[in-house]
Amino acid sequence: MVLSEEKKKEYMKRLLLSRMRLLCKNGFYGLLLMHMPFKIDERCKNAATDGKYIIFGPNYLDGLNDSELDYVLMHEVLHVALQHCFRKGDRDPERYNKACDIIVNSNILYSNGMDEKSITLRKYGGPCMHQTPDGKEGYLFSADEVYTLLPEEPEPQKGEKNLGTGKRLGDGDPDNWDDHTQWDDNNEIPEDEKKEQENKWKQHIKNAATALAVKANDKDNGVGSIPKFAERMLKELRKSQLDWRFILNDFIQEEIVDYSFNPPDRRFDGYDFFLPDFNDKDEFVKDILFMIDTSGSMSEEDITVVYSEVKGAIDMFDGKLTG
């Protein structure tokens, strides 16, 4: 049966309403979903993502209540945000899919106050898997780390089919509702394109986490918590590798001092002490150029912060701002 345009619009409206609910009650996921288009495909038996779209089969969508649909959207968008659908490589598909689902479900569970009902689907039982074999929460690890912790999958027995969805069981299996088979096609994507996608989603994650960081500390805000992986990423992004103030100061001082110990005054070679030699450099720092990235990856807030730092550098040396 071919879906009518009217029916497709009904399904799409329901997906957009789910996204709106998440923006209100679990903003981090809602903001990520703003970057993901939806697709209804009768060939899809459940839910899936290929990294470009979140895809639903109409019959499967009909069987979800609103809270279950919200969970499925959170689940699919995290697979994309964490680039699971681009990183399988030559790993065992079932083992890798399990690892990715553990990471995603555990982070969603954390965002929802560890309420296991938030990662449970009625038809499939639950809660969906969210712990490593030793009982630790998946949000403590990356997908690669969980993959190494999982036991190797046995070869499919005669008559069994490798579904690539975490397990080979039937419709009642709580981990057999999310189709990962479309990830296989992404192995052919060039590495530079994968890197571009990864950087783009890192920026989306940073923007969403930053927007929700303050509200997430307010337990009564109703917007949910930032997942653990995003908390870690935000901390890494905020870490300053080197203080530009020291670097700039050393650079300028090297150019303007009158004396230097590098080299020392050779007139006193052989003595038990050494003295600095006169720095006869005739080069002085006059103009320093600061360049600010204003591409699409920089938000207005980012540019404002950078401009403030530049102004601080100029003020530190009593300079003048031009240009």
Backbone hydrogen bonds, N-H to C=O, Kabsch-Sander energy under -0.5 kcal/mol:
donor,donor_aa,acceptor,acceptor_aa,energy
8,K,4,S,-2.2
9,K,5,E,-2.1
10,E,6,E,-1.7
11,Y,7,K,-2.2
12,M,8,K,-2.6
13,K,9,K,-2.5
14,R,10,E,-1.9
15,L,11,Y,-2.0
16,L,12,M,-2.4
17,L,13,K,-2.2
18,S,14,R,-1.8
19,R,15,L,-2.2
20,M,16,L,-2.0
21,R,17,L,-2.2
22,L,18,S,-2.2
23,L,19,R,-2.2
24,C,20,M,-1.5
25,K,21,R,-2.7
26,N,22,L,-2.6
27,G,223,V,-0.8
28,F,223,V,-0.5
29,Y,26,N,-1.0
30,G,22,L,-0.5
30,G,26,N,-1.6
31,L,27,G,-2.8
32,L,28,F,-1.8
33,L,29,Y,-2.4
34,M,30,G,-0.8
34,M,31,L,-0.6
35,H,32,L,-1.9
36,M,33,L,-1.7
39,K,54,I,-2.1
41,D,39,K,-0.5
41,D,56,F,-2.5
44,C,41,D,-1.6
47,A,177,W,-1.4
48,A,55,I,-2.2
49,T,179,D,-0.6
50,D,53,Y,-1.2
51,G,53,Y,-0.6
54,I,37,P,-2.0
55,I,48,A,-3.2
55,I,53,Y,-0.6
56,F,39,K,-2.3
57,G,46,N,-2.4
61,L,57,G,-2.5
62,D,58,P,-2.1
63,G,59,N,-1.0
63,G,60,Y,-0.6
64,L,61,L,-1.4
69,L,65,N,-2.4
70,D,66,D,-2.2
71,Y,67,S,-1.8
72,V,68,E,-2.5
73,L,69,L,-2.4
74,M,70,D,-2.1
75,H,71,Y,-2.7
76,E,72,V,-2.7
77,V,73,L,-2.4
78,L,74,M,-1.6
79,H,75,H,-1.5
80,V,76,E,-1.4
81,A,77,V,-2.9
82,L,78,L,-2.6
83,Q,80,V,-1.6
84,H,79,H,-2.1
85,C,79,H,-0.8
86,F,83,Q,-1.5
87,R,84,H,-1.1
91,R,88,K,-1.9
96,Y,92,D,-2.7
97,N,93,P,-2.7
98,K,94,E,-2.2
99,A,95,R,-2.1
100,C,96,Y,-2.4
101,D,97,N,-2.4
102,I,98,K,-2.5
103,I,99,A,-2.0
104,V,100,C,-2.5
105,N,101,D,-2.9
106,S,102,I,-2.1
107,N,103,I,-1.9
108,I,104,V,-2.1
109,L,105,N,-2.6
110,Y,106,S,-2.3
111,S,107,N,-2.2
112,N,108,I,-1.4
113,G,110,Y,-1.5
114,M,109,L,-2.9
115,D,109,L,-0.6
115,D,112,N,-0.9
116,E,114,M,-0.9
118,S,115,D,-2.0
119,I,116,E,-1.4
120,T,117,K,-1.2
121,L,125,G,-1.4
125,G,121,L,-1.1
125,G,122,R,-0.8
128,C,119,I,-2.6
132,T,136,K,-2.8
135,G,132,T,-2.4
138,G,130,H,-2.3
140,L,137,E,-1.5
141,F,138,G,-2.3
146,V,142,S,-2.3
147,Y,143,A,-2.4
148,T,144,D,-1.5
149,L,145,E,-1.0
149,L,146,V,-0.5
150,L,146,V,-1.4
160,E,157,Q,-2.5
163,L,161,K,-1.0
173,D,170,G,-2.0
176,N,173,D,-1.6
179,D,47,A,-2.8
179,D,177,W,-0.6
180,H,178,D,-0.6
183,W,180,H,-2.0
184,D,181,T,-1.3
185,D,182,Q,-0.7
186,N,183,W,-1.4
187,N,184,D,-1.6
188,E,185,D,-1.2
189,I,186,N,-1.4
194,K,190,P,-1.9
195,K,191,E,-2.5
196,E,192,D,-1.8
197,Q,193,E,-2.3
198,E,194,K,-2.6
199,N,195,K,-2.5
200,K,196,E,-2.1
201,W,197,Q,-2.3
202,K,198,E,-2.1
203,Q,199,N,-1.9
204,H,200,K,-1.9
205,I,201,W,-2.7
206,K,202,K,-2.6
207,N,203,Q,-2.7
208,A,204,H,-2.5
209,A,205,I,-3.0
210,T,206,K,-2.7
211,A,207,N,-2.2
212,L,208,A,-1.6
213,A,209,A,-1.1
214,V,210,T,-0.5
216,A,212,L,-2.9
217,N,213,A,-0.7
217,N,214,V,-1.0
218,D,215,K,-1.7
219,K,217,N,-0.8
221,N,218,D,-1.8
225,S,111,S,-1.6
231,E,227,P,-1.9
232,R,228,K,-2.4
233,M,229,F,-2.2
234,L,230,A,-2.7
235,K,231,E,-2.0
236,E,232,R,-2.1
237,L,233,M,-2.5
238,R,234,L,-1.6
239,K,235,K,-0.9
239,K,236,E,-0.6
241,Q,239,K,-0.7
244,W,242,L,-0.7
246,F,243,D,-0.8
247,I,243,D,-1.4
248,L,244,W,-2.8
249,N,245,R,-2.3
250,D,246,F,-2.5
251,F,247,I,-2.1
252,I,248,L,-2.3
253,Q,249,N,-2.8
254,E,250,D,-1.9
255,E,251,F,-0.8
255,E,252,I,-0.7
256,I,252,I,-1.3
257,V,253,Q,-1.6
260,S,277,D,-2.6
262,N,263,P,-0.5
265,D,275,L,-3.5
268,F,265,D,-1.4
269,D,266,R,-1.8
271,Y,268,F,-1.8
277,D,260,S,-2.6
277,D,263,P,-0.7
279,N,258,D,-4.8
280,D,278,F,-1.0
286,K,284,F,-0.5
298,M,295,S,-1.9
299,S,297,S,-0.6
303,I,299,S,-2.3
304,T,300,E,-2.2
305,V,301,E,-2.1
306,V,302,D,-2.4
307,Y,303,I,-2.6
308,S,304,T,-2.1
309,E,305,V,-1.8
310,V,306,V,-2.3
311,K,307,Y,-2.6
312,G,308,S,-2.0
313,A,309,E,-2.1
314,I,310,V,-2.2
315,D,311,K,-2.4
316,M,312,G,-1.7
317,F,313,A,-0.8
317,F,314,I,-0.7
318,D,315,D,-1.4
319,G,314,I,-3.0
322,T,320,K,-0.6
